[in-house]
Amino acid sequence: MNLTPKHIKQLIPLVLLGLLAVLIASMTIGMDIYGEREHGLLSFAIVNLSGYLFFLVMPVELAFIYYLHAGLDPWLLNLIALGTAIISQGIDYLIGRILSTRIIDHLIGRHRYEKAEYEIRKYGNITIFVFNLLPLSSPVILLAAGMLKHRIKDAFLFSVVGLVLKQLLITLIFYH
């Protein structure tokens, strides 16, 4: 691939966001795994909050399973997972409402946004529900919902229902 100055300029934010995600994971989960620390709810909250922001890609479901197996209270872990996910998705929605499509194109790419927009326009609230129920890119869906000025009450209702069901399923399947 021939990298032009324009391509390099576009890659810089992606590389920086990737490094930020690795740093957050290293400073939280990494310290819990490799360090002498106990597994903490604060580190889980930071990872989950960060993972539900549209511009960071983190395996929040895997982190939840890891902390679930660490012996933390599953009810408290679920509350933190839901609370931080809802806060982050609220941020995603507001960013979508506020920022222009040009800026978001640079952050996530036109293709990802257009795909999310297509799904919301075609299937509406069911898209928001399914993307939150399954380990799909629900933050991008909420960002697109904000950009489309989708009703905030609907966006959050279907988001919360999907998140609650996902967390309950993960807990039932992986809690020992």
Backbone as a printed PyTorch tensor [residue, N CA C, xyz], in Angstrom:
tensor([[[  0.8480,  -1.1800,   0.0000],
         [  0.0000,   0.0000,   0.0000],
         [  0.8850,   1.2330,   0.0000]],

        [[  0.5380,   2.2140,  -0.8060],
         [  1.3000,   3.4400,  -0.9260],
         [  0.7170,   4.4790,   0.0250]],

        [[  1.4540,   4.8100,   1.0750],
         [  0.9530,   5.7530,   2.0690],
         [  1.2920,   7.1760,   1.6480]],

        [[  0.2570,   7.9480,   1.4230],
         [  0.4390,   9.3550,   1.0920],
         [  0.3510,  10.1670,   2.3860]],

        [[  0.7860,  11.4150,   2.3550],
         [  0.6550,  12.2520,   3.5600],
         [ -0.7910,  12.3360,   4.0610]],

        [[ -1.7650,  12.3050,   3.1330],
         [ -3.1660,  12.3410,   3.5410],
         [ -3.5380,  11.0810,   4.3200]],

        [[ -3.0740,   9.9000,   3.8410],
         [ -3.3570,   8.6520,   4.5470],
         [ -2.7080,   8.6450,   5.9290]],

        [[ -1.4980,   9.1340,   5.9970],
         [ -0.7870,   9.1820,   7.2870],
         [ -1.5310,  10.1030,   8.2510]],

        [[ -1.9960,  11.2350,   7.7550],
         [ -2.7450,  12.1770,   8.5940],
         [ -4.0330,  11.5410,   9.1170]],

        [[ -4.6700,  10.7110,   8.3070],
         [ -5.8980,  10.0420,   8.7260],
         [ -5.6200,   8.8970,   9.6970]],

        [[ -4.4540,   8.2770,   9.5920],
         [ -4.1200,   7.1530,  10.4690],
         [ -3.6990,   7.5900,  11.8660]],

        [[ -3.1710,   8.7930,  11.9870],
         [ -2.6610,   9.2570,  13.2810],
         [ -3.7250,   9.2050,  14.3750]],

        [[ -4.9500,   9.7500,  14.1680],
         [ -5.9510,   9.6510,  15.2420],
         [ -6.3120,   8.2070,  15.5870]],

        [[ -6.3780,   7.3370,  14.5910],
         [ -6.7070,   5.9330,  14.8520],
         [ -5.6270,   5.2550,  15.6840]],

        [[ -4.3770,   5.5300,  15.3560],
         [ -3.2720,   4.9520,  16.1160],
         [ -3.2830,   5.4800,  17.5430]],

        [[ -3.5150,   6.7800,  17.7050],
         [ -3.5620,   7.3640,  19.0500],
         [ -4.7100,   6.7980,  19.8780]],

        [[ -5.8760,   6.6210,  19.2610],
         [ -7.0040,   6.0250,  19.9760],
         [ -6.7190,   4.5720,  20.3360]],

        [[ -6.0700,   3.8420,  19.4410],
         [ -5.6790,   2.4660,  19.7330],
         [ -4.7090,   2.4020,  20.8970]],

        [[ -3.7390,   3.2980,  20.9070],
         [ -2.7880,   3.3470,  22.0200],
         [ -3.4860,   3.7070,  23.3290]],

        [[ -4.4560,   4.6100,  23.2590],
         [ -5.2290,   4.9690,  24.4520],
         [ -5.9870,   3.7570,  24.9950]],

        [[ -6.5910,   2.9770,  24.0960],
         [ -7.3080,   1.7740,  24.5180],
         [ -6.3670,   0.7750,  25.1770]],

        [[ -5.1920,   0.5810,  24.5880],
         [ -4.2040,  -0.3460,  25.1620],
         [ -3.7370,   0.1700,  26.5180]],

        [[ -3.5150,   1.4640,  26.6320],
         [ -3.0820,   2.0490,  27.9060],
         [ -4.1410,   1.8550,  28.9860]],

        [[ -5.3930,   2.1200,  28.6520],
         [ -6.4800,   1.9460,  29.6300],
         [ -6.5640,   0.4850,  30.0670]],

        [[ -6.5190,  -0.4250,  29.1110],
         [ -6.5880,  -1.8490,  29.4500],
         [ -5.3870,  -2.2660,  30.2880]],

        [[ -4.2150,  -1.7830,  29.9360],
         [ -3.0030,  -2.1480,  30.6740],
         [ -3.0270,  -1.6220,  32.1020]],

        [[ -3.5150,  -0.4070,  32.2610],
         [ -3.5190,   0.2100,  33.5870],
         [ -4.6320,  -0.3230,  34.4850]],

        [[ -5.5900,  -1.0160,  33.9160],
         [ -6.6910,  -1.5280,  34.7310],
         [ -6.6450,  -3.0480,  34.7910]],

        [[ -7.0770,  -3.6970,  33.7410],
         [ -7.0850,  -5.1630,  33.7280],
         [ -5.6720,  -5.7090,  33.8350]],

        [[ -4.7430,  -5.1070,  33.0940],
         [ -3.3670,  -5.5790,  33.1230],
         [ -2.7720,  -5.5600,  34.5220]],

        [[ -3.0250,  -4.5050,  35.2540],
         [ -2.5190,  -4.4180,  36.6300],
         [ -3.2020,  -5.4500,  37.5240]],

        [[ -4.4700,  -5.7150,  37.2700],
         [ -5.1790,  -6.7270,  38.0540],
         [ -4.6460,  -8.1230,  37.7620]],

        [[ -4.3470,  -8.3810,  36.4900],
         [ -3.8830,  -9.7180,  36.1090],
         [ -2.4350,  -9.9390,  36.5330]],

        [[ -1.5640,  -9.0180,  36.1650],
         [ -0.1280,  -9.2270,  36.3660],
         [  0.3810,  -8.6820,  37.6910]],

        [[ -0.3270,  -7.7270,  38.2450],
         [  0.1320,  -7.1090,  39.4750],
         [ -0.2750,  -7.9150,  40.6910]],

        [[  0.0840,  -7.3980,  41.8000],
         [ -0.2410,  -8.0390,  43.0680],
         [ -1.5500,  -7.4900,  43.6280]],

        [[ -2.3040,  -6.7800,  42.7950],
         [ -3.5390,  -6.1640,  43.2620],
         [ -4.6920,  -7.1520,  43.2470]],

        [[ -5.6630,  -6.8480,  44.0760],
         [ -6.9260,  -7.5780,  44.0020],
         [ -7.6960,  -7.0270,  42.8170]],

        [[ -8.5970,  -7.8310,  42.2950],
         [ -9.4230,  -7.3830,  41.1840],
         [-10.3930,  -6.3510,  41.7240]],

        [[-10.3810,  -5.1710,  41.1160],
         [-11.1740,  -4.0910,  41.6590],
         [-12.3200,  -3.6610,  40.7820]],

        [[-13.3540,  -3.1900,  41.4520],
         [-14.5200,  -2.6840,  40.7390],
         [-14.1950,  -1.3950,  39.9970]],

        [[-13.2690,  -0.5960,  40.5280],
         [-12.9000,   0.6490,  39.8640],
         [-12.2390,   0.3650,  38.5200]],

        [[-11.3280,  -0.5950,  38.4790],
         [-10.6850,  -0.8980,  37.2020],
         [-11.7010,  -1.4500,  36.2010]],

        [[-12.6480,  -2.2570,  36.6680],
         [-13.6930,  -2.7440,  35.7720],
         [-14.5390,  -1.5840,  35.2610]],

        [[-14.8990,  -0.6640,  36.1420],
         [-15.7180,   0.4820,  35.7440],
         [-15.0100,   1.3190,  34.6780]],

        [[-13.7150,   1.5240,  34.8440],
         [-12.9490,   2.3070,  33.8660],
         [-12.9260,   1.6070,  32.5120]],

        [[-12.6770,   0.3060,  32.5210],
         [-12.6360,  -0.4530,  31.2670],
         [-14.0040,  -0.4440,  30.5930]],

        [[-15.0570,  -0.6820,  31.3430],
         [-16.3980,  -0.7370,  30.7590],
         [-16.8320,   0.6270,  30.2410]],

        [[-16.5780,   1.6680,  31.0130],
         [-16.9140,   3.0220,  30.5790],
         [-16.1740,   3.3620,  29.2870]],

        [[-14.8970,   3.0460,  29.2410],
         [-14.0930,   3.3290,  28.0480],
         [-14.5290,   2.4860,  26.8590]],

        [[-14.8500,   1.2350,  27.1090],
         [-15.2000,   0.3240,  26.0310],
         [-16.5050,   0.6490,  25.3410]],

        [[-17.3760,   1.3730,  26.0040],
         [-18.6420,   1.7420,  25.3870],
         [-18.6080,   3.1120,  24.7200]],

        [[-17.4400,   3.7570,  24.7150],
         [-17.2920,   4.9870,  23.9420],
         [-17.0060,   4.5950,  22.5060]],

        [[-17.6260,   5.2560,  21.5470],
         [-17.5660,   4.8180,  20.1540],
         [-16.1670,   4.8500,  19.5660]],

        [[-15.2690,   5.6600,  20.1170],
         [-13.9530,   5.8010,  19.5080],
         [-12.8950,   4.8850,  20.1140]],

        [[-13.2720,   4.0570,  21.0710],
         [-12.3570,   3.0600,  21.6280],
         [-12.9470,   1.6770,  21.4040]],

        [[-12.1090,   0.7590,  21.0190],
         [-12.5620,  -0.6120,  20.8100],
         [-11.9480,  -1.4710,  21.9110]],

        [[-12.7890,  -1.9280,  22.8060],
         [-12.3190,  -2.7680,  23.9050],
         [-13.3120,  -3.9120,  24.0890]],

        [[-12.8090,  -5.0840,  24.4280],
         [-13.7030,  -6.2460,  24.6010],
         [-14.4030,  -6.2270,  25.9540]],

        [[-15.4480,  -5.4060,  26.0720],
         [-16.1030,  -5.2310,  27.3670],
         [-16.7670,  -6.5100,  27.8650]],

        [[-17.2980,  -7.3140,  26.9540],
         [-17.9350,  -8.5640,  27.3900],
         [-16.8980,  -9.5170,  27.9810]],

        [[-15.7250,  -9.5780,  27.3710],
         [-14.6520, -10.4290,  27.9180],
         [-14.1620,  -9.9010,  29.2580]],

        [[-14.0670,  -8.5910,  29.3760],
         [-13.6580,  -8.0060,  30.6560],
         [-14.6770,  -8.3430,  31.7380]],

        [[-15.9510,  -8.2830,  31.3980],
         [-17.0060,  -8.6230,  32.3610],
         [-16.8550, -10.0730,  32.8220]],

        [[-16.6300, -10.9720,  31.8820],
         [-16.4600, -12.3960,  32.2300],
         [-15.2280, -12.5820,  33.1100]],

        [[-14.1420, -11.8870,  32.7740],
         [-12.9130, -11.9790,  33.5820],
         [-13.1890, -11.5440,  35.0250]],

        [[-13.8340, -10.4010,  35.1920],
         [-14.1090,  -9.9130,  36.5410],
         [-15.1650, -10.7510,  37.2470]],

        [[-16.0730, -11.3290,  36.4990],
         [-17.0730, -12.2230,  37.0720],
         [-16.3890, -13.4420,  37.6940]],

        [[-15.3710, -13.9420,  37.0060],
         [-14.6270, -15.0950,  37.5180],
         [-13.6360, -14.7130,  38.6100]],

        [[-13.4280, -13.4360,  38.8260],
         [-12.4960, -12.9860,  39.8580],
         [-13.1300, -13.0070,  41.2480]],

        [[-14.3990, -13.3820,  41.3030],
         [-15.0470, -13.5080,  42.6060],
         [-15.7500, -12.2520,  43.0850]],

        [[-15.9070, -11.2670,  42.2180],
         [-16.6230, -10.0580,  42.6110],
         [-18.1230, -10.3390,  42.6580]],

        [[-18.8300,  -9.5620,  43.4380],
         [-20.2730,  -9.7200,  43.5840],
         [-20.9430,  -9.5210,  42.2190]],

        [[-21.6340, -10.5370,  41.6980],
         [-22.2220, -10.4240,  40.3600],
         [-23.2890,  -9.3360,  40.2430]],

        [[-24.0370,  -9.0880,  41.3060],
         [-25.0530,  -8.0370,  41.2460],
         [-24.3960,  -6.6680,  41.1260]],

        [[-23.3900,  -6.4350,  41.9280],
         [-22.6750,  -5.1590,  41.8930],
         [-21.9480,  -4.9880,  40.5550]],

        [[-21.3510,  -6.0470,  40.0770],
         [-20.6580,  -6.0130,  38.7940],
         [-21.6420,  -5.6750,  37.6670]],

        [[-22.8280,  -6.2670,  37.7010],
         [-23.8520,  -5.9630,  36.6970],
         [-24.3170,  -4.5150,  36.7870]],

        [[-24.5080,  -4.0100,  37.9920],
         [-24.9200,  -2.6120,  38.1550],
         [-23.8690,  -1.6590,  37.5940]],

        [[-22.6090,  -1.9400,  37.8870],
         [-21.5270,  -1.0990,  37.3700],
         [-21.4540,  -1.2050,  35.8490]],

        [[-21.5930,  -2.4260,  35.3220],
         [-21.5490,  -2.6160,  33.8650],
         [-22.6700,  -1.8320,  33.1870]],

        [[-23.8650,  -1.9190,  33.7220],
         [-25.0040,  -1.2130,  33.1170],
         [-24.8690,   0.2960,  33.2760]],

        [[-24.4780,   0.7320,  34.4610],
         [-24.3390,   2.1740,  34.7020],
         [-23.2870,   2.8200,  33.8220]],

        [[-22.1190,   2.1970,  33.7230],
         [-21.0590,   2.7810,  32.9020],
         [-21.3890,   2.6980,  31.4160]],

        [[-22.0490,   1.6170,  30.9980],
         [-22.4460,   1.4970,  29.5840],
         [-23.4530,   2.5860,  29.2210]],

        [[-24.4080,   2.8370,  30.0960],
         [-25.4260,   3.8490,  29.8220],
         [-24.8080,   5.2440,  29.7860]],

        [[-23.8970,   5.5250,  30.7020],
         [-23.2080,   6.8270,  30.7000],
         [-22.4360,   7.0110,  29.3930]],

        [[-21.6740,   6.0020,  28.9990],
         [-20.8820,   6.1010,  27.7710],
         [-21.7660,   6.2360,  26.5430]],

        [[-22.8520,   5.4780,  26.4970],
         [-23.7220,   5.5740,  25.3390],
         [-24.4570,   6.9190,  25.3030]],

        [[-24.7040,   7.4890,  26.4610],
         [-25.2530,   8.8510,  26.5010],
         [-24.2740,   9.8450,  25.9000]],

        [[-23.0090,   9.6610,  26.2180],
         [-21.9590,  10.5090,  25.6290],
         [-21.9120,  10.3000,  24.1190]],

        [[-21.9660,   9.0330,  23.6860],
         [-21.9530,   8.7380,  22.2460],
         [-23.1220,   9.4200,  21.5410]],

        [[-24.3080,   9.3240,  22.1240],
         [-25.5000,   9.9230,  21.5340],
         [-25.3400,  11.4410,  21.4310]],

        [[-24.8680,  12.0600,  22.5090],
         [-24.6970,  13.5200,  22.5130],
         [-23.6300,  13.9580,  21.5190]],

        [[-22.5570,  13.2060,  21.4150],
         [-21.5290,  13.5380,  20.4180],
         [-22.1360,  13.4760,  19.0230]],

        [[-22.9510,  12.4660,  18.7780],
         [-23.6260,  12.3590,  17.4880],
         [-24.5370,  13.5460,  17.2090]],

        [[-25.2080,  14.0350,  18.2350],
         [-26.0980,  15.1950,  18.0640],
         [-25.3150,  16.4680,  17.8030]],

        [[-24.1330,  16.5800,  18.4220],
         [-23.3850,  17.8310,  18.4020],
         [-22.4000,  17.9320,  17.2300]],

        [[-21.6360,  16.8770,  16.9910],
         [-20.5730,  16.9460,  15.9950],
         [-21.1070,  16.7820,  14.5780]],

        [[-20.3770,  17.3400,  13.6590],
         [-20.7580,  17.2150,  12.2520],
         [-20.3500,  15.8460,  11.7200]],

        [[-20.9780,  15.4470,  10.6210],
         [-20.6510,  14.1490,  10.0130],
         [-19.2110,  14.1340,   9.5140]],

        [[-18.6950,  15.2740,   9.1150],
         [-17.3090,  15.3390,   8.6160],
         [-16.3140,  14.9440,   9.7080]],

        [[-16.5270,  15.4520,  10.9010],
         [-15.6280,  15.1280,  12.0190],
         [-15.7600,  13.6460,  12.3710]],

        [[-16.9740,  13.1480,  12.4120],
         [-17.1930,  11.7470,  12.7670],
         [-16.6420,  10.8220,  11.6850]],

        [[-16.7310,  11.2480,  10.4160],
         [-16.1270,  10.4700,   9.3300],
         [-14.6460,  10.2050,   9.6100]],

        [[-13.9600,  11.2150,  10.1140],
         [-12.5330,  11.0610,  10.4060],
         [-12.2920,  10.1510,  11.6050]],

        [[-13.2190,  10.1380,  12.5450],
         [-13.0400,   9.3210,  13.7460],
         [-13.3580,   7.8450,  13.5220]],

        [[-14.4740,   7.5520,  12.8550],
         [-14.8760,   6.1440,  12.7100],
         [-14.9450,   5.6760,  11.2710]],

        [[-14.9110,   6.6040,  10.3430],
         [-14.9920,   6.2250,   8.9320],
         [-16.4150,   6.3010,   8.4060]],

        [[-16.5400,   6.7380,   7.1930],
         [-17.8360,   6.9250,   6.5540],
         [-18.6000,   5.6070,   6.4530]],

        [[-17.9010,   4.5240,   6.1160],
         [-18.5690,   3.2310,   5.9160],
         [-19.2640,   2.7510,   7.1920]],

        [[-18.5790,   2.8080,   8.3420],
         [-19.1900,   2.3500,   9.5950],
         [-20.4070,   3.1930,   9.9470]],

        [[-20.2880,   4.5000,   9.7570],
         [-21.4190,   5.3730,  10.0650],
         [-22.5860,   5.1030,   9.1260]],

        [[-22.3180,   5.0000,   7.8280],
         [-23.3980,   4.7750,   6.8670],
         [-24.1080,   3.4450,   7.1130]],

        [[-23.3400,   2.4330,   7.5040],
         [-23.9480,   1.1310,   7.8120],
         [-24.8780,   1.2610,   9.0210]],

        [[-24.4210,   1.9540,  10.0600],
         [-25.2530,   2.1590,  11.2510],
         [-26.4820,   2.9880,  10.9120]],

        [[-26.2970,   4.0180,  10.1140],
         [-27.4200,   4.8640,   9.7120],
         [-28.4550,   4.0540,   8.9260]],

        [[-27.9830,   3.2220,   8.0030],
         [-28.8780,   2.3860,   7.2020],
         [-29.7130,   1.4730,   8.1140]],

        [[-29.0460,   0.8280,   9.0710],
         [-29.7480,  -0.0920,   9.9750],
         [-30.8060,   0.6300,  10.7990]],

        [[-30.4740,   1.8080,  11.2970],
         [-31.4420,   2.5530,  12.1140],
         [-32.6160,   3.0170,  11.2590]],

        [[-32.3240,   3.5230,  10.0790],
         [-33.4170,   3.9940,   9.2090],
         [-34.3170,   2.8420,   8.7740]],

        [[-33.7250,   1.6740,   8.5240],
         [-34.5060,   0.5390,   8.0320],
         [-35.2880,  -0.1420,   9.1580]],

        [[-34.6210,  -0.4030,  10.2830],
         [-35.2390,  -1.2090,  11.3420],
         [-35.5800,  -0.4270,  12.6070]],

        [[-35.1280,   0.8040,  12.7280],
         [-35.4670,   1.6520,  13.8680],
         [-34.9520,   1.1310,  15.1990]],

        [[-35.8570,   1.1280,  16.1760],
         [-35.4800,   0.7890,  17.5490],
         [-35.0000,  -0.6510,  17.6990]],

        [[-35.4650,  -1.5270,  16.8330],
         [-35.0400,  -2.9300,  16.9230],
         [-33.5340,  -3.0320,  16.6890]],

        [[-32.9830,  -2.1720,  15.8350],
         [-31.5320,  -2.1460,  15.6000],
         [-30.7990,  -1.7940,  16.8820]],

        [[-31.2700,  -0.7710,  17.5680],
         [-30.6280,  -0.3530,  18.8190],
         [-30.6900,  -1.4850,  19.8340]],

        [[-31.8310,  -2.1380,  19.9400],
         [-31.9960,  -3.2560,  20.8660],
         [-31.0280,  -4.3970,  20.5260]],

        [[-31.0020,  -4.8380,  19.2730],
         [-30.1770,  -5.9880,  18.8680],
         [-28.6900,  -5.6830,  19.0340]],

        [[-28.2710,  -4.4820,  18.6620],
         [-26.8570,  -4.1360,  18.7860],
         [-26.4190,  -4.0490,  20.2410]],

        [[-27.3380,  -3.7730,  21.1380],
         [-27.0000,  -3.7710,  22.5620],
         [-27.1160,  -5.1470,  23.1850]],

        [[-27.9600,  -5.9920,  22.6400],
         [-28.1160,  -7.3510,  23.1440],
         [-26.9200,  -8.2160,  22.7650]],

        [[-26.4360,  -8.0490,  21.5630],
         [-25.3160,  -8.8560,  21.0640],
         [-24.0120,  -8.0700,  21.1870]],

        [[-22.8940,  -8.7720,  21.2020],
         [-21.6090,  -8.0500,  21.2940],
         [-21.2350,  -7.4030,  19.9570]],

        [[-22.0550,  -6.4600,  19.5440],
         [-21.8240,  -5.7150,  18.3090],
         [-21.4500,  -4.2840,  18.6830]],

        [[-21.2510,  -3.4730,  17.7110],
         [-20.8040,  -2.1040,  17.9520],
         [-21.9590,  -1.1850,  18.3440]],

        [[-22.5090,  -1.4020,  19.5210],
         [-23.6250,  -0.5800,  19.9730],
         [-23.2530,   0.8910,  20.1640]],

        [[-22.0190,   1.2240,  20.5570],
         [-21.6980,   2.6530,  20.6670],
         [-21.8320,   3.4020,  19.3400]],

        [[-21.4520,   2.7730,  18.2420],
         [-21.5850,   3.4250,  16.9350],
         [-23.0580,   3.6050,  16.5870]],

        [[-23.8850,   2.6500,  16.9720],
         [-25.3280,   2.7600,  16.7180],
         [-25.9020,   3.9590,  17.4850]],

        [[-25.4930,   4.1390,  18.7380],
         [-26.0010,   5.2770,  19.5060],
         [-25.4630,   6.5890,  18.9560]],

        [[-24.2330,   6.5890,  18.4620],
         [-23.6730,   7.7690,  17.8120],
         [-24.5150,   8.1180,  16.5800]],

        [[-24.8000,   7.1190,  15.7590],
         [-25.6170,   7.3320,  14.5590],
         [-27.0220,   7.7820,  14.9410]],

        [[-27.5870,   7.2080,  16.0020],
         [-28.9170,   7.6210,  16.4570],
         [-28.9130,   9.1040,  16.8370]],

        [[-27.8490,   9.5290,  17.4850],
         [-27.7320,  10.9520,  17.8270],
         [-27.6270,  11.8210,  16.5930]],

        [[-26.8480,  11.3710,  15.6190],
         [-26.6890,  12.1420,  14.3830],
         [-28.0040,  12.2270,  13.6140]],

        [[-28.8040,  11.1710,  13.6910],
         [-30.0910,  11.1440,  12.9910],
         [-31.2000,  11.8290,  13.7890]],

        [[-30.8490,  12.3380,  14.9690],
         [-31.8200,  12.9810,  15.8670],
         [-32.9520,  12.0140,  16.2280]],

        [[-32.5830,  10.7290,  16.3790],
         [-33.5330,   9.6970,  16.8090],
         [-34.0360,  10.0740,  18.1990]],

        [[-35.2880,   9.7820,  18.4860],
         [-35.8410,  10.1400,  19.8000],
         [-34.9720,   9.5690,  20.9100]],

        [[-34.5100,  10.4290,  21.7850],
         [-33.5960,  10.0310,  22.8520],
         [-34.2410,   9.0120,  23.7900]],

        [[-35.5360,   9.1730,  24.0830],
         [-36.2220,   8.2260,  24.9710],
         [-36.2300,   6.8290,  24.3610]],

        [[-36.5330,   6.7490,  23.0830],
         [-36.5390,   5.4470,  22.4030],
         [-35.1410,   4.8480,  22.3630]],

        [[-34.1670,   5.6820,  22.0130],
         [-32.7890,   5.1950,  21.9100],
         [-32.3310,   4.5840,  23.2390]],

        [[-32.6160,   5.2650,  24.3320],
         [-32.1530,   4.7600,  25.6220],
         [-33.0040,   3.6150,  26.1500]],

        [[-34.2790,   3.6370,  25.8890],
         [-35.1290,   2.5250,  26.3280],
         [-34.6600,   1.2200,  25.6830]],

        [[-34.5110,   1.2170,  24.3670],
         [-34.1170,  -0.0050,  23.6700],
         [-32.6580,  -0.3670,  23.9440]],

        [[-31.8380,   0.6300,  24.1930],
         [-30.4480,   0.3780,  24.5530],
         [-30.3650,  -0.3040,  25.9230]],

        [[-31.0710,   0.2390,  26.8910],
         [-31.0420,  -0.3120,  28.2540],
         [-31.6200,  -1.7240,  28.2870]],

        [[-32.7270,  -1.9540,  27.5920],
         [-33.3240,  -3.2920,  27.5880],
         [-32.3390,  -4.3030,  26.9810]],

        [[-31.7060,  -3.9430,  25.8850],
         [-30.7180,  -4.8320,  25.2680],
         [-29.5200,  -5.0850,  26.1770]],

        [[-29.0240,  -4.0240,  26.8190],
         [-27.8870,  -4.1770,  27.7320],
         [-28.2310,  -5.0550,  28.9330]],

        [[-29.4050,  -4.8480,  29.5140],
         [-29.8190,  -5.6410,  30.6760],
         [-29.8960,  -7.1190,  30.3050]],

        [[-30.5340,  -7.4240,  29.1900],
         [-30.6480,  -8.8240,  28.7690],
         [-29.2730,  -9.4320,  28.4730]],

        [[-28.3990,  -8.6670,  27.8280],
         [-27.0500,  -9.1710,  27.5330],
         [-26.2970,  -9.4760,  28.8210]],

        [[-26.3320,  -8.5520,  29.7660],
         [-25.6180,  -8.7640,  31.0340],
         [-26.1780,  -9.9670,  31.7870]],

        [[-27.4900, -10.1020,  31.8020],
         [-28.1000, -11.2530,  32.4830],
         [-27.7050, -12.5670,  31.8150]],

        [[-27.7160, -12.6020,  30.4960],
         [-27.3120, -13.8170,  29.7760],
         [-25.8520, -14.1680,  30.0410]],

        [[-24.9830, -13.1670,  29.9900],
         [-23.5630, -13.4300,  30.2600],
         [-23.3880, -13.9440,  31.6840]],

        [[-24.0860, -13.3240,  32.6220],
         [-23.9760, -13.7480,  34.0160],
         [-24.4850, -15.1780,  34.2030]],

        [[-25.6290, -15.4840,  33.6170],
         [-26.1790, -16.8510,  33.7420],
         [-25.2760, -17.8950,  33.0990]],

        [[-24.6660, -17.5550,  31.9950],
         [-23.8260, -18.5180,  31.2780],
         [-22.4730, -18.6990,  31.9520]],

        [[-21.8560, -17.6050,  32.4240],
         [-20.4600, -17.6650,  32.8610],
         [-20.2550, -17.6150,  34.3740]],

        [[-21.2990, -17.3460,  35.1520],
         [-21.1140, -17.2880,  36.5920],
         [-21.1000, -18.7130,  37.1410]],

        [[-20.0930, -19.0140,  37.9370],
         [-19.9710, -20.3750,  38.4620],
         [-20.4800, -20.5000,  39.8630]]])
